[in-house]
Amino acid sequence: MNETMNKNRKSLAIVIILLIVGFCMLIPVWQSAVSTGISSKMEESRENIIALNEKKMSVKGSIARKTTPEFLIEQASVQNINFTQISESTNVTVASAF
């Protein structure tokens, strides 16, 4: 009976050791998977930031182009708006409501 208990203990010890070794081998694989996931999310975030910056520059360029005198004159001709020169002797008052 004593011999059977020793065999059972040895078998249990071997199984526990194998489980611990397997678990220890699983940790680096898990860490690598987590690291890869984080890296891919960081790359996706970088790409989103670059795309948003490009879109921001495009919108700024569009706004800048639409405020140039050339564009305003072009739009005035399309919409049949005539510009007239205001003489220096004329007092001009500009009001705005905020």
C-alpha positions as CSV (number, residue, x, y, z in Angstrom):
1,M,0.0,0.0,0.0
2,N,2.9,2.3,0.8
3,E,4.4,1.6,-2.5
4,T,1.2,2.5,-4.3
5,M,0.9,5.8,-2.5
6,N,4.5,6.7,-3.5
7,K,3.7,5.9,-7.1
8,N,0.6,8.0,-6.9
9,R,2.5,10.9,-5.4
10,K,5.2,10.7,-8.0
11,S,2.6,10.6,-10.8
12,L,0.8,13.6,-9.2
13,A,4.1,15.5,-8.9
14,I,5.0,14.8,-12.5
15,V,1.5,15.9,-13.7
16,I,1.8,19.1,-11.6
17,I,5.3,19.8,-12.9
18,L,4.1,19.3,-16.5
19,L,1.2,21.7,-15.9
20,I,3.5,24.3,-14.5
21,V,6.0,24.0,-17.4
22,G,3.1,24.2,-19.9
23,F,1.7,27.2,-18.2
24,C,5.2,28.9,-18.1
25,M,5.5,28.2,-21.8
26,L,2.1,29.7,-22.4
27,I,2.9,33.1,-20.7
28,P,5.3,34.3,-23.4
29,V,2.9,33.3,-26.2
30,W,0.1,35.2,-24.4
31,Q,2.4,38.3,-23.9
32,S,3.3,38.2,-27.6
33,A,-0.3,38.1,-28.6
34,V,-1.2,41.0,-26.3
35,S,1.8,43.0,-27.6
36,T,0.8,42.4,-31.2
37,G,-2.7,43.5,-30.5
38,I,-1.5,46.7,-28.9
39,S,0.9,47.4,-31.7
40,S,-1.8,47.0,-34.3
41,K,-4.1,49.3,-32.4
42,M,-1.3,51.9,-32.1
43,E,-0.6,51.7,-35.9
44,E,-4.3,52.1,-36.6
45,S,-4.4,55.2,-34.4
46,R,-1.3,56.6,-36.1
47,E,-3.0,56.1,-39.5
48,N,-6.2,57.8,-38.2
49,I,-4.2,60.8,-36.9
50,I,-2.4,61.1,-40.2
51,A,-5.7,60.9,-42.2
52,L,-7.3,63.5,-39.9
53,N,-4.3,65.9,-40.2
54,E,-4.5,65.5,-44.0
55,K,-8.2,66.2,-44.0
56,K,-7.7,69.2,-41.7
57,M,-5.0,70.7,-44.1
58,S,-7.4,70.1,-47.0
59,V,-10.2,71.9,-45.3
60,K,-7.9,74.8,-44.3
61,G,-6.7,75.0,-47.9
62,S,-10.3,75.0,-49.2
63,I,-11.2,77.8,-46.7
64,A,-8.1,79.8,-47.7
65,R,-8.9,79.4,-51.4
66,K,-12.5,80.5,-50.9
67,T,-11.4,83.7,-49.1
68,T,-9.0,84.9,-51.8
69,P,-10.1,87.9,-53.9
70,E,-9.7,85.9,-57.1
71,F,-12.3,83.3,-55.9
72,L,-14.7,86.0,-54.7
73,I,-14.5,87.8,-58.1
74,E,-15.0,84.5,-59.9
75,Q,-18.1,83.8,-57.7
76,A,-19.4,87.3,-58.2
77,S,-19.2,86.9,-62.0
78,V,-21.0,83.5,-61.7
79,Q,-23.7,85.1,-59.6
80,N,-23.9,88.4,-61.6
81,I,-22.7,90.5,-58.6
82,N,-21.0,93.8,-59.5
83,F,-18.3,95.3,-57.3
84,T,-17.9,99.0,-57.2
85,Q,-15.0,101.0,-55.9
86,I,-15.8,103.1,-52.8
87,S,-14.2,106.5,-53.0
88,E,-12.1,107.7,-50.2
89,S,-14.3,110.7,-49.6
90,T,-17.3,108.6,-48.8
91,N,-17.8,107.7,-45.1
92,V,-18.6,104.0,-44.8
93,T,-20.1,102.6,-41.7
94,V,-20.1,98.9,-41.2
95,A,-22.4,97.3,-38.6
96,S,-22.4,93.8,-37.4
97,A,-24.7,92.1,-34.9
98,F,-23.1,89.5,-32.6
